[in-house]
Amino acid sequence: MNKHIFRSTFTLLNTDHVKLNKNWNYKNVTSTFYRLYLIDGGEGKLYNAAEVLNLEDGYIYLVPSFTTCSYYCDSYLSQYYISFAEDSADGSSLFSSNRNIFKLKATEDDINCFKKILHLNPNRGLHTSYNPNVYEKRPILKTFSEQNEFMPVSAFVETYGILLQLISRFLTPELFLMEDNSTIHSKISDAINYIQTNLQSNITVACLAKRANHNPDYFSRLFYENTGERPLTYIQSKRIERAQLLLTTTDMPFYEIATETGFENLSYFSRIFKNITGQTPSSYKKHSLVI
């Protein structure tokens, strides 16, 4: 588990302290990066189809990458926010199997971390707009990320350490890990990790079942019981998540992205991409580039 965590590195995109109003009302946002919030006044909501979390004074919230989430403020909300990107050599993600919206009571250390990261990174806020359709564009995200290159080394390293400290708050067993450590859960966890780190390969249910020493039908039932999804559906969703990240952050041509994410041809990749996202790869890429 600990080796898996340190496959990921995290870099700051934005941070600021803002006062929001009823215009902060955005539905079904699925970002390629993480969001952290510390509420220090007012109220609002984070929600999706599965849950609704009230944004309350004195609490911190984490929205992992690719977690679909809606944002709502009725009249007034004061918050610190941090958005940051995750990168790993094998394409894995720390929260790939646990993409929920997280909420914790803020400690004094948490509050100091938010204030310190803001102090280390002045003028890193979303000054143009808080609308994801405006700032979640590839050129803008690239600009945010490139600002890290001009930071003093000490500030860059300290910022990274603070991000790790804040992320660690959400890695407690009761929040992050499965409570049942049985053999079944262990094997499904191994399958999830294998999928995430071998997306470019030909992953089949039969292959996953063999790794778990189960027949395919039994393995599929266990996988569904633990994840709520069939193995093939899960594999496709993780491939498309990886494709979305590559479309947003690289200049790779579509056929290379299809190959990198394990699709046998560009036509099949395009069809699955549209089935899952509602957009073709070209329209998704075009949207991410338009400012």
N, C-alpha and C positions, 0 to 999 in steps of 0.2 A: 504494500500500500504506500509506504513512504517513498519508495523508489519511483512509483507512478506519479506522485505529487511533484517531484522535482524534475519531471520531464517538461513541465510548463514554466514559462517565464512570463512576467506581466509588465506592461509598460503603460505609463499614464497617457491618456488622451486629453481629458478636460477635468478641471476642478474649479469650483466657485461657491460662493454663498449668495443665494438669490431669494427674492420675494416674488411669489407667483400669485396669479389670480385665476379667474374662471376660464381664461384662454388656455390654461394648461389642461388640455382635454384631448388626448390622442388615443385612438383605439387600435388594438391588434398590432402593436409594434414588435417586430422581431429583429433585434440588433445582432450584429456580428461581434459585439463587444459587451463587457460587463458594466453594470451600473451599481453604485453604492450611494445610499441616501442617509443623511442624519437630519432628522426633523427637529427644529427648535422653535416652532410656533405654527399656529393654525392647524388645518387638517385637510386631508385628501384621501385618495384611494389608489391602490395598485390592485389590478384584478385581471383574471382570465377566466376561461370556461370552468376551471377546477376550483378556484378559490377567490375570495375577496379579502384583502388586508387593508385595514384602516391605517393611514399614515398619522402617527401620533407623536406629539412632542416628547422628546427623550428616548426615541427608538431609532435603531439603524436597520436598514433594509438592503438586501442584496438581490439583484436580478441577474442571473448568469447569462452568458451569451446564448443566443438562439432560444431564449425563453420568451414565448409570446406573452405580451403583457400590455394592458391598457392603463392609462394614467388619467386621473380626474381630480380637479380641485373645484369646489363649489364657489368659494369666494376668496380665501386667503390661505397661503401656505408658505412658510419660511423653511428653507432647507440648505444644507451643505450637500453638494453632490460631487462624486468622483466617477468618471468613466475611464475604463482601461481595457487594453487589448491583451489577449493571451496568445502565446506562440509556443509550439513544440516541434521538435524535429520530425516526429512521427505522426503529427496531426492529431494527437490525442488531446482531450480536454478534461480538466479536473472535475467539472460538473456534468460530464457527458451523460451519465446515468442518473442524474438527480437534478433535473432542471425545474426547480420550483422557485417560488418567490419566498425569500427568507426574511424573518423579522426577529430582532433581539432587542432587549432593553440595553440602552447605551450605558457604558461605564465611563468614568472620568478619563480613563486611558483612551477610550474610543473617541471621545470628544476632542481630546488633545491631539490625537492622530489626524483627525479631519482638519483641525486648525493648523497643524504643523505642515501638512502636505500642501495646504493652500498658501502658507507663508513661503514654502520652498519653491512654489510654482505660481508666481503672480501672473496676471493677465493670461490665464489659461482657460477662461470661461467661454461660454457660448454667447458671444456678444451680439451676433446677428439675429438669431432666432432660437427658440426652444422647441421648434417643430422638427420632429425627426425627418420629415420629408425634405426639409431644407438642409440640415447639417449632416445627415447620414449619407453623404455623397462621397464617392471615392476621392476626388481631389481634396475635399475638405478634411476627410479623415487622414489622408496622407500628410496634409499640412500640420494637423494636430500632432501626429506621431513624430514628424521630423523635428519638432521643437525640442524633443529630448536630446537631439544631437548637439544642441547648443547650450545645454545646461552644464554648470560646473560638475565635475565628476563626483564630488562629495554630495551635492544636492541630488544627483541622479541616483546614486547608491542609497542614500537615505530615503528617497521617495520609494524606491523598490522595496526597501525593508519595511516601510510603513504599509505599503500595499499588502505584503505578506502577512503582517501583523493583523490587519483588518480582515483579510480572507480567512485567517486561522480561526477567527471568532465563529465562523460558520462551519467549521470542520469537526464539531463535537459529534460523538456517536449518536446522540438523540436527534440531531438535525441532519447529518450527512450520510451516516452509514446505516445499512440494514440492521435491525435489532437482532434478527435471527441469523446466527452464524452457522447454520447447518450446512451439511455437504451440498444440498441442493442449491442453496444461495451461493455458496462458494463457486460452484460450477457455472452458474449463470453469470456471476460476476466475472469469471474468467472469460466466458464467451463474449461478454460486452467489451471487455478490454481487448480481446483478440480482434473483434470487429473494428473497433475504433482505430487500432494501430495497423490494420491490414486492409484498409478500404480499397487500395489499388489492386488487390488480389481477387481471384475468383472464389468468393466465400459462398459456400452452400450450406443449407441446413444439415445435409448429410455430414459434411466436414465438421461442423460445430458439434453435432451429436456424437460423432466418433471421438472428438476431443474429450467430451464429457462421459464417454463410455455408456451412452444410452442409445436406444433406437430413435430414429428421427421423429416419429409420432409422439413418443413419450417426452423427448427433449422439447419439442415444440409446445406441448402442454405446459411443461415446467417454465419455459421461457415466458409464455403468456401469463402464467400465474404471478411471475415475479416482476414483469415489466408492463403488463397490460397491452402488449403488442405481439404479433406474430414475428418470428425471426426475420423473415424476408422483408416485412414492412419496416422493421427496425433498421435493418441493413440499408435499405433504400433511403430512409430518412437521414441516416448519418452520412451517407454518400452525398446527398443533396446539400446538407449543411456544409460539408467540406467544399462542395462546388460553389456555394454561395460565398464562402470566405475567399476562395481563389478568384472568383469573378470580381469581388469587391476590392481585393488588395493586390492583384497581380495583372500583368498584361498577357498572361498565357492564352493562346488561342483555344477555342471551344473544344477542338478534337483532343488537345493535350489535357485539358481539364477532365474530359470524359474518360480518358485513359488513366489519369492520376486518381480518379475516384472509382475506378473499377467497372466502368460500363463498357460493354463489348463493342459498341459503335456509337457514333454521334447521334443517329436517329433515335436510338433507344434512350440515350441520355436526355435528349431534348423532351421526349415524351414523358419520362418519369419526372423530370424537373417541372414541367408544366402541371402534371397531375398533383404534385405536392405543393408548389408555390403559387399556382394559378397564372404564372408568367412563363414565357419562353426564356431560355438563357440570354438571348440577344436583348429582349426587352428589359430583363432584370439588370443586365450590364449597362444598358443605355440609361436606365433610371438612376443607377448608382453614379453615373458620370455627369449627369445634368445638374448644373448649379442654378 
